[in-house]
Amino acid sequence: MGTLAPVPGIRGRAAEIAVLGDAVDRVVSGRPAVVLIEGEAGIGKTRLLAGVLEDARGRGMQVASGRAEELERTRPFGLVATAFGCVRSSPDPRRAAIAALLATRGGDRGPITVTSDPGLRFRAVDAFADLAEELALAGPLVIGVDDLQWADPSSLLTLAAVSRRLAYLPVALIGCLRPSPRIPELDRLAGLLLDAGGRILAVRGLTERAVAELVAEAVAAVPGPGLLAGISGAAGNPLFVTELLGALAQEGAIETAGGRAEVAEVTLPPTLRLTILRRLSFLSEDTLQALRAASILGSSFTVTELSVTMARPALELSVVLAEGIAGRVLEEYGAVIRFRHDLIRDAIYEDLPLSVRRGLHREAGQRLAQTGAPALQVAEQFARGAGQGDAEAIGWLTRAAREAAARSPDIAASLLERAAGLMAPADPGRDRLLAERASSLMVSGRNADALAACRSLLDRDLDPQVDGPVRICLGRALLAQGQVRDALQELEQAGSSPALPGAERAAAWAWAGFARMSLGDLDGAAASAEQARSAAASAGDHLTVSVAMTTLARVSESRGHLRDALQITDEAVHLADESPGRLGHRYPIRATRGHILIELGRPEEARSALGVGMRISEESGVRWPLSIYQVFLALERFITGEWDDAIAELEASFELADEIGSTYNHVFAHGILSLISLHRNDLSRAEEAAGAAARDLAGWGSGYRTTWAAWPRALILEAGGELGQALATMTGAWDMCARLGLALDYPAVGADLVRLALASGDMGRARDASAAVTEVAARNEVPWMTGAALRCRGLIEDDAEILQAAAGACAGGSRPLGLALACEDAGAAFARQGRLDRARPLLDQALGIYERLGAARDLARAEATLREAGIRRGRRGTRGRPQIGWASLTPAEHAVAGLVAEGLSNPQIGERLYISRRTVQTHLAHMFAKLDIATRAQLAVDVTRHRGSDPADTADSAGG
Amino acid sequence: MGQMEIRIILDRAEPPAGRLRVVPDPGHCRAGQDEEIRFTGWLGLLRALYEVTGGPGAGSVPVP
């Protein structure tokens, strides 16, 4: 090859380098930074990234860097595994463990079914995020990822998870991407990063001056006007400039005399691709042949892979490739050789006629298959070389899809789509593959795509063996979107198909039971669940047994038979414990169990059950139930009076629900948030949350959650003085509960209904409600329910003694708000009778509780009662927490802060406190705002400063 | 180097594939000038041109 200029330094990028330098400086100061470097191919993104990573290394920081490759878009976690050095042979056990996890073979045992497990994928995502967090806790970390436009969806998901987790750690995430192509996962990641304060660094063409400097450096002379005019055709693209210079130099077209470089005549090729080819045309034929074969393998390859595909000895190829490396076409990168730029590889690849490319891909696929290469790599080659009806390619794509399914269901869906695309429309196997694809889409959370795929399949006359699974998939996707009635219709149709195998039929019945439960059809839900439990037990389908038994427990619970419900969950947990691989625990049985325990007034046990269930979900990587656990944990915190912590759990659950696209339990969550806001006199937030609850409820169809939308709405109306509407709203929900047999809600809302009915003069309604509450309370003998029943009676009879008895019953439970309300009612009743000595302690007790809860609205009302009765308030209890500063931290926040100071990571803290990593993150966000700090290091300093000066600091961490 | 007429017959345009030959000049007939060189791709075309013109990349003509 002719004389080539050495690679010039970075020119004309001072502004960009400054931005990247700022990012590194931020990390050095303990804060996070995110920069996305965006620009066209060849514009210099990679060199900017390399520069900032070199700078970070030079400053002693940890660096994790990787580059995505076009032909590896179907390799799950390929980019992040490379970036974090996760290989089986890694001396770091954490990295080796991740590599082992990724090597787990997923779905190659058979077709991807509707019960396919997405757990492995999320376990891997969490493992990467844990590793990144541990690294960041040890010191500043810079993550550099190049060519994000080629990254596989699982890597993008991981980067999103990492960025969320590392919000308060010294971590920089710097990614390069071209404006196109853009897959939805990349758009989501970019959106998330920008929303979290990341910035886009748009890299454009170099200025004329910078180009002149670059040329001068490359030709080691002052460029003449002719040379610069010719180079201007490169539009400031540095790669184009250097390739042009290389071609001109090799042709001997540049003449240097007297320190000036000039071209006599410039005849430039019209495009960068042709410019690259023009330069490459000077290589030896042997090297060109090797480059052509290498371009078939992608942007990077190993000598062994090239040796296999070319059927040439590796040693011989090493000599040939050396010319490519010397000519700056290739470069060595660790154990692989890669094209110096994707565009160089693309130019060579696209210069091969399509028929030749296909032939070479096919040949590469066959040879790689013979050497036992991974199915994904073989399939990619076959797919690129395949024509219509190519059975070998279809077979490899299907195999690769099933292997990828557990780690990356969206990649599985894409491979199956490609396989189906190669099949003739009349091929009977095509619909089966498309059905598998629909399942993968649903499992990957792409519900809308899954729905479209299922509907498209069901539009034609399907094989009955395919029709059933597709309907189940459609039913579950509809359920996930809250379209319960439509879901039920599909699931019932599937369940009635005689062609459906036993386990699938059981699944259809079980999910139909779930749908009926959501609609409030308790009898129907119980019947479907019983049928499903029996069929699933016969078929050995442990997951479906769990689904069915959980529905049965929920039916009992909703009818107000709490101990029966608990017994069913005990049995379900036992069966799940005994199931192979604890498969039965992939359904959140413990969420239901936790909820039942809350209702039974056993919050500690509830918290433990929910914590364990959440841990199992996280460990098995089944994420969708996590937001359910969080909402129930929020309910427990709400009921036991830790409202700030309840809000933290709710916020974490909303964030997670957004991430995984599951809105199940949103009605409940918004309902709790609305109630807390109302009691705290934040009416606009209460209104907003109540509106959200109503919208969620409308999506799900009226059912057993109605109360949680109607109750806060009625109280907001009451607060606005619209008593009639408040009563109408409450009675509407109450009557629906009565019609559906949802007795569990009576004790929770009964007293408010009685109050509203009495205020409206509707004694009949008040008495009916009281009777219903009394019946449920008598059946369960739980203090708070007994208290609720007595309170209803006391209000109706205006009997201060009964109301005091209600307070006494509530005092035996763990619901401070219920206790305070009963005390207030009793105190007010005694005050009306003029028995101020009896009234004062009760009202004082109510006020003390309201203050501790921060229930400003209730506090104001109770103080008004005191004033009207002419009672002076007794000794004031502990006032509510301030809004900012150390004293504003809640018990859970203190516990989290203490563990942060000990250097624990979020997962470790979550494990200690029985809360999710997300909730830890939410607590941190709240603390940082309250304390006006930005890093964990600052928090640790604050903890040390306050240690010993505040009893809360020494509180048992696990006490939450 | 004097003037030379080269005829390129394209079977396909992008990437190009076809044949190339030097049109014989009756006054300056050189041995081998009437031979056709097949080429595939831009790389093949460039290298075929080098072959007939004796350009810097002259060598064996690539036929992928």
Contacts between the chains, C-beta under 8 A, distances in Angstrom:
chain1	res1	chain2	res2	distance
A	2	B	56	6.5
A	250	B	56	6.4
A	251	B	55	8.0
A	251	B	56	6.0
A	252	B	56	6.6
A	274	B	42	6.1
A	277	B	41	7.9
A	277	B	42	4.6
A	277	B	43	5.4
A	277	B	46	6.9
A	278	B	42	8.0
A	278	B	46	6.4
A	280	B	43	6.4
A	281	B	42	8.0
A	281	B	43	5.4
A	281	B	46	3.9
A	281	B	47	5.6
A	281	B	50	7.1
A	281	B	57	5.1
A	282	B	56	6.2
A	282	B	57	4.4
A	284	B	59	6.7
A	285	B	47	7.6
A	285	B	59	6.2
A	285	B	60	4.9
A	285	B	61	7.9
A	285	B	62	5.2
A	288	B	43	6.4
A	288	B	62	5.9
A	289	B	62	7.5
A	289	B	64	7.4
A	292	B	64	5.9
A	348	B	43	7.6
A	350	B	15	6.7
A	351	B	15	4.9
A	351	B	41	3.9
A	351	B	42	5.4
A	351	B	43	5.4
A	352	B	15	7.2
A	352	B	40	7.8
A	352	B	41	6.3
A	352	B	64	6.2
A	353	B	12	7.0
A	353	B	15	6.2
A	353	B	17	6.1
A	353	B	40	6.2
A	353	B	41	7.2
A	356	B	40	7.3
A	356	B	64	5.9
